[in-house]
Amino acid sequence: MSLANELAEPQPQAELVFTRAPDGRTYISHQRVGYPFHITRPFYLDAVPEGMLTLYLQSVSGGIYRGEALALSLEAEAGALAQVTTQSATIVHRMKSGGTARQDMTIRADAGALLEYLPDPLILFPGAQFESTLRVVVEPSATVILCDAFTQHDSDAAGGRFARLAADTRIERPDGTLLAFDRYDIDGEVGEAHLDGAAGTYPAHGTLMVVHTGCPAADMASVLRNALGECNGIYAGASTLPQESGAWVRILAEDGLALRAAIKASWAAARLKVSGAEPAKRPK
């Protein structure tokens, strides 16, 4: 890469690579983490799959502000087992004068790896505008479980809503073959939709994707659908991803608590299907 290209492409504020050691334990083989991000020490919470690392990605800035351009990169090398999550929800603050913020992220999973990216939901304040892109590059024998979720909060109790939320998620093979592409561009009015014909509204939304070829996609979708069936306060569905590459769910929820419970139930069911064991409890 030329110096001109290096200057034109700023490095991610958070860049992490996970590697499997000879004893089977996954460790962080490369890290470069700068403001506004911070990471905890690695935790090993799960007996199965053995050696799986759990890492908390934290923000020290108090949220996302107008004009910020965040970039993150996660990579699980061959056979690595890692989960990246957050300590709590992230606030996207109000943005005046048409300002916006964005986040661009890349996830890579090499052969036989399991990489989970499970951040807590965004909390969108009135007037917030946020754009995000997520590119997932996954080998056929690897598994990636990821979620994208948000809720909104009227901090002044004056009927305010977020201004715009736009998100693109692209899942592909290392050779560039496109497996799935999901895009939405919405505003706070979507929280008023009565999508089930009832009186309730659904201001909290979430998506969980399981990119996995170790079982038929229909079987994974059925597992996710059954997990959602045990949850309350949601309007949700599960389906297969294109090209037999896995399954996904879309969740609309009455509030943040119902959303988090549904995401947790879906993730736990997917982990059980993938690894044969339920995940251990997390300290949050």
PALODREN-474149 format. One line per 3 residues: number of its first residue (from 0); their letters; for each residue x, y, z of N, C-alpha, C. Coordinates in nm, 2 decimals. Example, Ala and Ser with C-alpha at 12.3 -4.5 7.8 and 13.67 -1.06 7.14 Angstrom:
2
0 = AS = 1.32:-0.57:0.78:1.23:-0.45:0.78:1.32:-0.33:0.78  1.28:-0.22:0.71:1.37:-0.11:0.71:1.29:0.00:0.79
***
This chain:
284
0 = MSL = 0.08:-0.12:0.00:0.00:0.00:0.00:0.09:0.12:0.00  0.06:0.22:-0.08:0.13:0.34:-0.09:0.11:0.43:0.03  0.20:0.53:0.05:0.19:0.62:0.16:0.06:0.70:0.14
3 = ANE = 0.03:0.74:0.01:-0.09:0.82:-0.01:-0.22:0.74:0.03  -0.22:0.61:0.00:-0.33:0.53:0.04:-0.34:0.52:0.19  -0.23:0.50:0.26:-0.23:0.49:0.40:-0.29:0.62:0.46
6 = LAE = -0.25:0.73:0.41:-0.30:0.86:0.46:-0.45:0.87:0.43  -0.50:0.82:0.32:-0.64:0.83:0.28:-0.73:0.74:0.36  -0.67:0.63:0.42:-0.75:0.53:0.49:-0.71:0.53:0.63
9 = PQP = -0.78:0.60:0.72:-0.74:0.60:0.86:-0.76:0.47:0.92  -0.67:0.43:1.02:-0.67:0.31:1.08:-0.78:0.30:1.18  -0.84:0.18:1.20:-0.95:0.17:1.30:-0.90:0.21:1.44
12 = QAE = -1.00:0.27:1.52:-0.96:0.30:1.66:-0.95:0.17:1.74  -1.02:0.06:1.70:-1.01:-0.07:1.77:-0.98:-0.17:1.67  -0.87:-0.25:1.69:-0.83:-0.35:1.59:-0.78:-0.47:1.68
15 = LVF = -0.84:-0.58:1.66:-0.81:-0.70:1.75:-0.80:-0.82:1.66  -0.70:-0.91:1.69:-0.69:-1.03:1.63:-0.68:-1.14:1.73  -0.76:-1.25:1.71:-0.77:-1.36:1.81:-0.70:-1.48:1.75
18 = TRA = -0.62:-1.55:1.82:-0.54:-1.67:1.78:-0.55:-1.78:1.87  -0.56:-1.90:1.82:-0.56:-2.02:1.91:-0.42:-2.07:1.94  -0.39:-2.08:2.07:-0.26:-2.13:2.11:-0.26:-2.28:2.10
21 = PDG = -0.14:-2.34:2.10:-0.12:-2.48:2.09:-0.20:-2.56:2.20  -0.22:-2.50:2.32:-0.30:-2.57:2.42:-0.45:-2.56:2.40  -0.49:-2.49:2.29:-0.63:-2.48:2.26:-0.70:-2.35:2.31
24 = RTY = -0.63:-2.28:2.40:-0.69:-2.15:2.45:-0.67:-2.04:2.35  -0.77:-1.96:2.33:-0.76:-1.84:2.24:-0.71:-1.72:2.32  -0.62:-1.65:2.25:-0.56:-1.53:2.31:-0.56:-1.42:2.21
27 = ISH = -0.54:-1.29:2.26:-0.53:-1.18:2.17:-0.39:-1.17:2.12  -0.37:-1.19:1.99:-0.23:-1.19:1.93:-0.20:-1.05:1.88  -0.29:-0.97:1.86:-0.27:-0.83:1.81:-0.38:-0.74:1.86
30 = QRV = -0.34:-0.63:1.92:-0.44:-0.53:1.96:-0.39:-0.39:1.94  -0.47:-0.31:1.90:-0.45:-0.16:1.89:-0.58:-0.10:1.92  -0.59:-0.04:2.04:-0.72:0.01:2.08:-0.69:0.16:2.13
33 = GYP = -0.76:0.25:2.07:-0.75:0.39:2.10:-0.88:0.45:2.13  -0.88:0.58:2.18:-1.00:0.66:2.21:-1.10:0.65:2.09  -1.23:0.63:2.12:-1.29:0.62:2.26:-1.30:0.48:2.32
36 = FHI = -1.23:0.39:2.26:-1.25:0.25:2.30:-1.14:0.21:2.41  -1.18:0.10:2.48:-1.10:0.04:2.59:-1.14:-0.10:2.60  -1.05:-0.19:2.63:-1.09:-0.33:2.65:-1.05:-0.38:2.79
39 = TRP = -1.13:-0.48:2.83:-1.10:-0.54:2.96:-0.99:-0.65:2.93  -0.95:-0.72:3.04:-0.87:-0.84:3.02:-0.95:-0.95:2.97  -0.90:-1.05:2.90:-0.98:-1.16:2.85:-1.04:-1.24:2.97
42 = FYL = -1.16:-1.29:2.95:-1.22:-1.38:3.04:-1.24:-1.52:2.97  -1.23:-1.63:3.05:-1.26:-1.76:3.00:-1.37:-1.82:3.08  -1.49:-1.80:3.03:-1.61:-1.82:3.11:-1.68:-1.96:3.07
45 = DAV = -1.65:-2.00:2.95:-1.72:-2.12:2.90:-1.63:-2.25:2.91  -1.69:-2.35:2.96:-1.62:-2.48:2.96:-1.63:-2.54:2.82  -1.74:-2.52:2.75:-1.76:-2.56:2.62:-1.81:-2.44:2.54
48 = PEG = -1.75:-2.41:2.42:-1.63:-2.47:2.37:-1.50:-2.43:2.45  -1.42:-2.53:2.47:-1.30:-2.51:2.56:-1.20:-2.41:2.50  -1.16:-2.32:2.59:-1.06:-2.22:2.54:-1.12:-2.10:2.48
51 = MLT = -1.25:-2.08:2.48:-1.31:-1.97:2.42:-1.29:-1.84:2.51  -1.25:-1.74:2.44:-1.22:-1.61:2.51:-1.34:-1.52:2.50  -1.37:-1.45:2.61:-1.48:-1.34:2.61:-1.41:-1.21:2.64
54 = LYL = -1.44:-1.11:2.56:-1.38:-0.98:2.58:-1.48:-0.87:2.58  -1.47:-0.77:2.67:-1.56:-0.66:2.68:-1.50:-0.54:2.62  -1.56:-0.49:2.52:-1.52:-0.36:2.45:-1.60:-0.25:2.51
57 = QSV = -1.52:-0.15:2.57:-1.58:-0.05:2.65:-1.56:0.09:2.58  -1.65:0.19:2.61:-1.63:0.32:2.56:-1.60:0.41:2.68  -1.50:0.50:2.67:-1.47:0.59:2.77:-1.52:0.73:2.75
60 = SGG = -1.60:0.75:2.64:-1.64:0.88:2.60:-1.78:0.92:2.64  -1.86:0.82:2.70:-2.00:0.85:2.74:-2.10:0.84:2.62  -2.06:0.78:2.51:-2.15:0.77:2.40:-2.09:0.81:2.27
63 = IYR = -2.18:0.82:2.17:-2.14:0.86:2.04:-2.19:1.00:2.01  -2.11:1.09:1.96:-2.14:1.23:1.94:-2.14:1.27:1.79  -2.20:1.39:1.77:-2.20:1.44:1.63:-2.06:1.45:1.57
66 = GEA = -2.05:1.41:1.45:-1.92:1.42:1.38:-1.82:1.31:1.40  -1.85:1.22:1.49:-1.76:1.11:1.51:-1.76:1.01:1.40  -1.64:0.96:1.36:-1.63:0.85:1.26:-1.55:0.74:1.32
69 = LAL = -1.62:0.64:1.37:-1.56:0.52:1.44:-1.53:0.41:1.34  -1.43:0.33:1.37:-1.39:0.22:1.29:-1.34:0.11:1.37  -1.38:-0.02:1.35:-1.34:-0.13:1.43:-1.31:-0.25:1.34
72 = SLE = -1.22:-0.33:1.38:-1.18:-0.45:1.30:-1.16:-0.57:1.40  -1.23:-0.68:1.38:-1.21:-0.80:1.46:-1.17:-0.91:1.36  -1.08:-1.00:1.40:-1.04:-1.11:1.32:-1.01:-1.23:1.41
75 = AEA = -1.08:-1.34:1.38:-1.05:-1.47:1.44:-0.97:-1.56:1.35  -0.85:-1.59:1.38:-0.77:-1.67:1.29:-0.81:-1.82:1.31  -0.76:-1.91:1.22:-0.80:-2.04:1.21:-0.82:-2.11:1.35
78 = GAL = -0.94:-2.16:1.38:-0.96:-2.24:1.50:-0.98:-2.15:1.62  -0.97:-2.02:1.61:-0.99:-1.93:1.73:-1.14:-1.93:1.77  -1.16:-1.91:1.90:-1.29:-1.91:1.96:-1.30:-1.78:2.04
81 = AQV = -1.39:-1.68:2.00:-1.39:-1.56:2.08:-1.53:-1.49:2.07  -1.56:-1.43:2.18:-1.68:-1.34:2.19:-1.64:-1.20:2.22  -1.69:-1.11:2.15:-1.67:-0.96:2.19:-1.81:-0.91:2.22
84 = TTQ = -1.82:-0.85:2.33:-1.94:-0.78:2.37:-1.91:-0.65:2.44  -2.01:-0.58:2.49:-1.99:-0.45:2.55:-2.04:-0.46:2.70  -2.00:-0.36:2.78:-2.04:-0.37:2.92:-2.18:-0.32:2.94
87 = SAT = -2.23:-0.24:2.85:-2.36:-0.18:2.86:-2.41:-0.12:2.73  -2.53:-0.07:2.72:-2.57:0.00:2.60:-2.49:0.13:2.57  -2.49:0.17:2.44:-2.42:0.29:2.40:-2.52:0.40:2.36
90 = IVH = -2.51:0.51:2.42:-2.59:0.63:2.39:-2.55:0.69:2.26  -2.64:0.72:2.17:-2.61:0.81:2.05:-2.68:0.94:2.08  -2.60:1.04:2.11:-2.65:1.17:2.16:-2.72:1.25:2.06
93 = RMK = -2.80:1.35:2.10:-2.87:1.43:2.01:-2.77:1.51:1.92  -2.81:1.54:1.80:-2.72:1.60:1.70:-2.79:1.72:1.64  -2.74:1.84:1.66:-2.80:1.96:1.61:-2.75:1.99:1.47
96 = SGG = -2.82:2.08:1.40:-2.78:2.13:1.27:-2.75:2.03:1.17  -2.83:1.92:1.18:-2.81:1.82:1.07:-2.69:1.73:1.08  -2.62:1.74:1.20:-2.50:1.66:1.21:-2.52:1.51:1.22
99 = TAR = -2.42:1.43:1.19:-2.44:1.29:1.20:-2.31:1.22:1.26  -2.32:1.09:1.29:-2.20:1.01:1.33:-2.21:0.88:1.25  -2.09:0.81:1.24:-2.10:0.69:1.17:-2.00:0.59:1.23
102 = QDM = -2.02:0.46:1.20:-1.93:0.36:1.25:-1.91:0.26:1.14  -1.79:0.22:1.10:-1.76:0.12:1.00:-1.68:0.01:1.07  -1.73:-0.12:1.04:-1.67:-0.23:1.11:-1.64:-0.35:1.01
105 = TIR = -1.54:-0.42:1.03:-1.50:-0.54:0.96:-1.48:-0.65:1.05  -1.54:-0.77:1.02:-1.53:-0.89:1.10:-1.48:-1.00:1.00  -1.37:-1.07:1.04:-1.32:-1.18:0.96:-1.31:-1.30:1.05
108 = ADA = -1.35:-1.42:0.99:-1.34:-1.54:1.06:-1.28:-1.65:0.97  -1.16:-1.70:1.01:-1.09:-1.80:0.93:-1.14:-1.94:0.96  -1.08:-2.04:0.89:-1.13:-2.17:0.89:-1.15:-2.23:1.03
111 = GAL = -1.27:-2.28:1.06:-1.29:-2.34:1.19:-1.31:-2.25:1.31  -1.31:-2.12:1.29:-1.32:-2.02:1.39:-1.46:-2.00:1.43  -1.48:-1.96:1.56:-1.61:-1.91:1.61:-1.59:-1.77:1.66
114 = LEY = -1.66:-1.68:1.60:-1.65:-1.54:1.65:-1.79:-1.48:1.67  -1.81:-1.43:1.79:-1.94:-1.37:1.82:-1.92:-1.22:1.85  -2.00:-1.14:1.79:-2.00:-0.99:1.81:-2.14:-0.96:1.86
117 = LPD = -2.15:-0.93:1.99:-2.28:-0.92:2.06:-2.28:-0.79:2.14  -2.28:-0.67:2.08:-2.29:-0.55:2.16:-2.43:-0.53:2.22  -2.44:-0.46:2.33:-2.57:-0.42:2.38:-2.63:-0.32:2.29
120 = PLI = -2.76:-0.29:2.29:-2.83:-0.21:2.20:-2.78:-0.06:2.21  -2.79:0.01:2.10:-2.77:0.15:2.09:-2.90:0.22:2.16  -2.88:0.33:2.23:-2.99:0.41:2.28:-2.99:0.54:2.20
123 = LFP = -3.09:0.56:2.12:-3.09:0.68:2.03:-3.17:0.79:2.10  -3.10:0.90:2.12:-3.17:1.02:2.18:-3.24:1.10:2.07  -3.33:1.19:2.11:-3.40:1.27:2.01:-3.30:1.35:1.92
126 = GAQ = -3.32:1.35:1.79:-3.23:1.42:1.70:-3.11:1.35:1.66  -3.08:1.23:1.71:-2.96:1.15:1.68:-2.97:1.10:1.53  -2.85:1.11:1.47:-2.84:1.06:1.33:-2.71:0.97:1.33
129 = FES = -2.73:0.84:1.29:-2.62:0.75:1.30:-2.62:0.66:1.18  -2.51:0.64:1.12:-2.49:0.55:1.00:-2.39:0.44:1.04  -2.41:0.32:0.99:-2.31:0.21:1.02:-2.30:0.12:0.91
132 = TLR = -2.18:0.06:0.89:-2.16:-0.05:0.79:-2.09:-0.16:0.86  -2.13:-0.28:0.83:-2.06:-0.40:0.88:-2.03:-0.50:0.77  -1.91:-0.53:0.75:-1.87:-0.63:0.65:-1.81:-0.75:0.72
135 = VVV = -1.87:-0.86:0.69:-1.84:-0.99:0.75:-1.78:-1.08:0.65  -1.65:-1.12:0.67:-1.58:-1.21:0.57:-1.56:-1.34:0.65  -1.62:-1.45:0.60:-1.63:-1.57:0.68:-1.60:-1.69:0.59
138 = EPS = -1.50:-1.78:0.63:-1.47:-1.90:0.57:-1.59:-2.00:0.58  -1.61:-2.09:0.48:-1.72:-2.18:0.49:-1.73:-2.27:0.62  -1.61:-2.30:0.68:-1.61:-2.38:0.80:-1.61:-2.30:0.93
141 = ATV = -1.62:-2.17:0.92:-1.62:-2.08:1.03:-1.76:-2.05:1.07  -1.78:-2.00:1.19:-1.91:-1.95:1.24:-1.90:-1.81:1.29  -1.99:-1.73:1.25:-2.00:-1.59:1.31:-2.15:-1.57:1.36
144 = ILC = -2.16:-1.52:1.48:-2.29:-1.49:1.54:-2.28:-1.34:1.57  -2.37:-1.26:1.52:-2.36:-1.12:1.54:-2.50:-1.06:1.56  -2.51:-0.95:1.64:-2.63:-0.88:1.66:-2.62:-0.73:1.63
147 = DAF = -2.73:-0.67:1.60:-2.74:-0.52:1.58:-2.87:-0.48:1.64  -2.87:-0.39:1.74:-3.00:-0.36:1.80:-3.00:-0.22:1.85  -3.12:-0.16:1.87:-3.13:-0.03:1.92:-3.27:-0.01:1.98
150 = TQH = -3.27:0.09:2.07:-3.39:0.14:2.13:-3.38:0.29:2.13  -3.49:0.36:2.16:-3.49:0.50:2.17:-3.54:0.56:2.30  -3.49:0.67:2.34:-3.52:0.73:2.47:-3.54:0.88:2.45
153 = DSD = -3.66:0.92:2.49:-3.69:1.07:2.49:-3.65:1.13:2.62  -3.52:1.18:2.62:-3.46:1.23:2.74:-3.53:1.35:2.80  -3.61:1.42:2.72:-3.68:1.54:2.77:-3.83:1.52:2.80
156 = AAG = -3.87:1.39:2.77:-4.01:1.36:2.78:-4.10:1.46:2.71  -4.06:1.50:2.59:-4.13:1.60:2.51:-4.17:1.54:2.37  -4.17:1.41:2.36:-4.22:1.35:2.24:-4.11:1.35:2.13
159 = GRF = -3.99:1.37:2.16:-3.88:1.37:2.06:-3.84:1.23:2.02  -3.79:1.22:1.89:-3.75:1.09:1.84:-3.62:1.11:1.77  -3.55:1.00:1.75:-3.42:1.01:1.67:-3.45:1.05:1.53
162 = ARL = -3.35:1.11:1.46:-3.38:1.16:1.33:-3.35:1.06:1.22  -3.25:0.98:1.24:-3.22:0.88:1.13:-3.12:0.77:1.18  -3.15:0.65:1.14:-3.06:0.54:1.16:-3.05:0.46:1.03
165 = AAD = -2.93:0.45:0.98:-2.90:0.38:0.85:-2.80:0.27:0.88  -2.82:0.15:0.83:-2.72:0.04:0.86:-2.72:-0.05:0.74  -2.60:-0.09:0.70:-2.57:-0.19:0.60:-2.49:-0.31:0.66
168 = TRI = -2.54:-0.43:0.64:-2.46:-0.55:0.68:-2.44:-0.64:0.56  -2.31:-0.66:0.53:-2.27:-0.75:0.41:-2.20:-0.87:0.46  -2.24:-0.99:0.42:-2.17:-1.11:0.46:-2.12:-1.18:0.33
171 = ERP = -1.99:-1.21:0.33:-1.93:-1.27:0.21:-1.83:-1.37:0.24  -1.79:-1.45:0.14:-1.68:-1.54:0.15:-1.55:-1.46:0.12  -1.43:-1.52:0.16:-1.31:-1.46:0.13:-1.28:-1.42:-0.02
174 = DGT = -1.34:-1.50:-0.11:-1.32:-1.47:-0.25:-1.42:-1.36:-0.30  -1.49:-1.30:-0.21:-1.58:-1.19:-0.25:-1.73:-1.24:-0.28  -1.75:-1.37:-0.28:-1.89:-1.42:-0.31:-1.99:-1.36:-0.20
177 = LLA = -2.09:-1.30:-0.24:-2.19:-1.24:-0.15:-2.28:-1.34:-0.10  -2.30:-1.36:0.03:-2.39:-1.45:0.09:-2.52:-1.38:0.13  -2.51:-1.26:0.19:-2.63:-1.20:0.23:-2.60:-1.05:0.25
180 = FDR = -2.71:-0.97:0.23:-2.69:-0.82:0.24:-2.82:-0.77:0.30  -2.81:-0.70:0.41:-2.92:-0.64:0.48:-2.90:-0.49:0.50  -3.01:-0.41:0.46:-3.00:-0.27:0.47:-3.13:-0.21:0.52
183 = YDI = -3.12:-0.11:0.61:-3.24:-0.04:0.65:-3.20:0.11:0.67  -3.30:0.20:0.65:-3.28:0.34:0.67:-3.41:0.39:0.72  -3.41:0.43:0.85:-3.54:0.46:0.92:-3.52:0.58:1.01
186 = DGE = -3.63:0.63:1.06:-3.63:0.74:1.16:-3.72:0.70:1.28  -3.73:0.79:1.37:-3.80:0.75:1.50:-3.95:0.72:1.48  -4.01:0.76:1.37:-4.15:0.73:1.35:-4.18:0.58:1.34
189 = VGE = -4.08:0.50:1.31:-4.10:0.36:1.30:-4.14:0.30:1.43  -4.11:0.36:1.54:-4.14:0.31:1.67:-4.29:0.32:1.70  -4.36:0.40:1.61:-4.51:0.41:1.63:-4.59:0.31:1.55
192 = AHL = -4.52:0.23:1.47:-4.59:0.13:1.38:-4.66:0.02:1.46  -4.79:0.00:1.43:-4.86:-0.11:1.50:-4.86:-0.23:1.41  -4.75:-0.30:1.41:-4.72:-0.40:1.31:-4.80:-0.53:1.33
195 = DGA = -4.86:-0.55:1.44:-4.94:-0.67:1.47:-5.09:-0.64:1.47  -5.12:-0.51:1.43:-5.26:-0.48:1.43:-5.32:-0.45:1.57  -5.24:-0.46:1.67:-5.28:-0.43:1.81:-5.25:-0.29:1.85
198 = AGT = -5.27:-0.26:1.97:-5.25:-0.12:2.02:-5.11:-0.09:2.06  -5.03:-0.19:2.08:-4.89:-0.17:2.13:-4.80:-0.12:2.02  -4.69:-0.06:2.06:-4.59:-0.01:1.97:-4.46:-0.08:2.00
201 = YPA = -4.36:-0.07:1.91:-4.24:-0.15:1.92:-4.12:-0.05:1.90  -4.08:0.02:2.00:-3.97:0.12:1.98:-3.83:0.06:1.99  -3.82:-0.07:2.02:-3.69:-0.14:2.03:-3.68:-0.25:1.92
204 = HGT = -3.57:-0.24:1.85:-3.56:-0.33:1.73:-3.42:-0.40:1.74  -3.42:-0.53:1.69:-3.29:-0.60:1.69:-3.28:-0.70:1.58  -3.16:-0.74:1.54:-3.13:-0.84:1.44:-3.02:-0.93:1.50
207 = LMV = -3.04:-1.06:1.49:-2.93:-1.15:1.52:-2.91:-1.24:1.40  -2.78:-1.26:1.35:-2.75:-1.34:1.24:-2.65:-1.45:1.29  -2.68:-1.57:1.24:-2.59:-1.69:1.27:-2.54:-1.74:1.13
210 = VHT = -2.42:-1.71:1.10:-2.35:-1.76:0.98:-2.28:-1.89:1.01  -2.34:-2.00:0.96:-2.30:-2.13:1.00:-2.35:-2.23:0.90  -2.26:-2.32:0.86:-2.29:-2.42:0.76:-2.28:-2.56:0.82
213 = GCP = -2.27:-2.57:0.95:-2.25:-2.70:1.02:-2.38:-2.78:1.03  -2.49:-2.72:1.00:-2.62:-2.79:1.00:-2.71:-2.72:0.89  -2.82:-2.79:0.85:-2.91:-2.72:0.75:-2.96:-2.59:0.80
216 = AAD = -2.96:-2.49:0.72:-3.01:-2.36:0.75:-3.15:-2.36:0.81  -3.24:-2.45:0.76:-3.37:-2.46:0.81:-3.37:-2.51:0.96  -3.28:-2.59:0.99:-3.27:-2.64:1.13:-3.23:-2.53:1.23
219 = MAS = -3.13:-2.44:1.18:-3.09:-2.33:1.27:-3.21:-2.23:1.28  -3.28:-2.21:1.17:-3.40:-2.11:1.18:-3.50:-2.17:1.27  -3.52:-2.30:1.27:-3.62:-2.36:1.36:-3.58:-2.34:1.51
222 = VLR = -3.45:-2.36:1.54:-3.40:-2.34:1.67:-3.42:-2.20:1.72  -3.39:-2.10:1.63:-3.41:-1.96:1.67:-3.56:-1.93:1.69  -3.64:-1.98:1.60:-3.79:-1.96:1.61:-3.84:-2.01:1.74
225 = NAL = -3.80:-2.13:1.78:-3.85:-2.19:1.91:-3.80:-2.10:2.03  -3.68:-2.05:2.02:-3.63:-1.97:2.13:-3.71:-1.84:2.14  -3.75:-1.78:2.03:-3.83:-1.66:2.03:-3.97:-1.68:2.08
228 = GEC = -4.02:-1.80:2.06:-4.15:-1.84:2.10:-4.17:-1.84:2.25  -4.06:-1.84:2.33:-4.06:-1.84:2.47:-4.05:-1.70:2.53  -4.04:-1.60:2.44:-4.01:-1.46:2.49:-4.14:-1.38:2.49
231 = NGI = -4.15:-1.29:2.58:-4.27:-1.20:2.59:-4.24:-1.06:2.54  -4.35:-0.99:2.50:-4.33:-0.85:2.47:-4.26:-0.82:2.34  -4.26:-0.92:2.24:-4.19:-0.90:2.12:-4.28:-0.94:2.00
234 = YAG = -4.25:-0.89:1.88:-4.31:-0.93:1.75:-4.19:-0.97:1.67  -4.17:-1.10:1.63:-4.04:-1.14:1.58:-4.06:-1.26:1.48  -3.96:-1.28:1.40:-3.96:-1.39:1.31:-3.82:-1.44:1.28
237 = AST = -3.81:-1.56:1.24:-3.68:-1.62:1.20:-3.68:-1.68:1.06  -3.57:-1.68:0.99:-3.57:-1.73:0.86:-3.43:-1.77:0.82  -3.41:-1.84:0.71:-3.28:-1.88:0.66:-3.21:-1.77:0.59
240 = LPQ = -3.08:-1.77:0.60:-3.00:-1.68:0.52:-2.98:-1.74:0.38  -2.96:-1.66:0.28:-2.94:-1.71:0.14:-2.83:-1.81:0.13  -2.83:-1.89:0.03:-2.73:-1.99:0.00:-2.69:-2.08:0.11
243 = ESG = -2.79:-2.12:0.19:-2.77:-2.21:0.30:-2.66:-2.17:0.39  -2.64:-2.04:0.41:-2.53:-1.99:0.49:-2.56:-1.97:0.64  -2.68:-2.00:0.68:-2.72:-1.99:0.82:-2.86:-1.94:0.83
246 = AWV = -2.89:-1.87:0.94:-3.02:-1.82:0.97:-3.02:-1.69:1.05  -3.13:-1.62:1.05:-3.13:-1.49:1.12:-3.27:-1.46:1.18  -3.27:-1.36:1.27:-3.40:-1.32:1.33:-3.41:-1.17:1.33
249 = RIL = -3.53:-1.12:1.31:-3.56:-0.98:1.33:-3.66:-0.97:1.45  -3.63:-0.88:1.54:-3.71:-0.87:1.66:-3.75:-0.72:1.68  -3.88:-0.71:1.70:-3.94:-0.58:1.75:-3.99:-0.60:1.89
252 = AED = -3.96:-0.51:1.98:-3.99:-0.53:2.12:-4.06:-0.41:2.18  -4.13:-0.43:2.28:-4.20:-0.33:2.35:-4.11:-0.23:2.43  -4.00:-0.29:2.47:-3.90:-0.20:2.54:-3.76:-0.27:2.54
255 = GLA = -3.66:-0.20:2.59:-3.53:-0.25:2.59:-3.51:-0.38:2.66  -3.58:-0.40:2.77:-3.57:-0.53:2.85:-3.62:-0.65:2.77  -3.73:-0.63:2.70:-3.78:-0.74:2.62:-3.69:-0.77:2.50
258 = LRA = -3.63:-0.66:2.44:-3.54:-0.68:2.33:-3.42:-0.76:2.38  -3.36:-0.72:2.49:-3.23:-0.79:2.53:-3.26:-0.93:2.57  -3.38:-0.96:2.63:-3.41:-1.10:2.66:-3.43:-1.18:2.54
261 = AIK = -3.49:-1.13:2.43:-3.51:-1.20:2.31:-3.38:-1.23:2.24  -3.29:-1.13:2.24:-3.16:-1.15:2.18:-3.08:-1.25:2.25  -3.08:-1.24:2.38:-3.01:-1.34:2.47:-3.06:-1.48:2.44
264 = ASW = -3.19:-1.50:2.43:-3.25:-1.63:2.41:-3.21:-1.69:2.28  -3.21:-1.60:2.17:-3.17:-1.64:2.04:-3.03:-1.68:2.03  -2.94:-1.60:2.09:-2.80:-1.63:2.09:-2.77:-1.76:2.17
267 = AAA = -2.83:-1.78:2.28:-2.80:-1.90:2.36:-2.85:-2.02:2.29  -2.96:-2.01:2.22:-3.01:-2.13:2.14:-2.91:-2.16:2.02  -2.86:-2.05:1.96:-2.77:-2.07:1.85:-2.63:-2.13:1.90
270 = RLK = -2.59:-2.08:2.01:-2.46:-2.14:2.07:-2.48:-2.28:2.10  -2.59:-2.32:2.16:-2.62:-2.46:2.19:-2.62:-2.55:2.06  -2.68:-2.50:1.96:-2.68:-2.57:1.83:-2.54:-2.58:1.77
273 = VSG = -2.46:-2.48:1.78:-2.33:-2.48:1.72:-2.23:-2.56:1.80  -2.23:-2.54:1.93:-2.12:-2.60:2.02:-2.17:-2.73:2.10  -2.30:-2.74:2.11:-2.35:-2.86:2.19:-2.36:-2.83:2.34
276 = AEP = -2.34:-2.70:2.38:-2.35:-2.66:2.52:-2.41:-2.52:2.53  -2.48:-2.50:2.63:-2.53:-2.36:2.66:-2.42:-2.27:2.70  -2.42:-2.14:2.67:-2.32:-2.05:2.72:-2.33:-2.03:2.87
279 = AKR = -2.21:-2.01:2.93:-2.21:-1.97:3.07:-2.27:-1.83:3.09  -2.31:-1.81:3.22:-2.36:-1.68:3.25:-2.26:-1.57:3.24  -2.29:-1.45:3.19:-2.20:-1.34:3.18:-2.21:-1.25:3.29
282 = PK = -2.10:-1.18:3.34:-2.11:-1.09:3.45:-2.16:-0.95:3.42  -2.28:-0.95:3.37:-2.34:-0.82:3.34:-2.49:-0.84:3.32
***
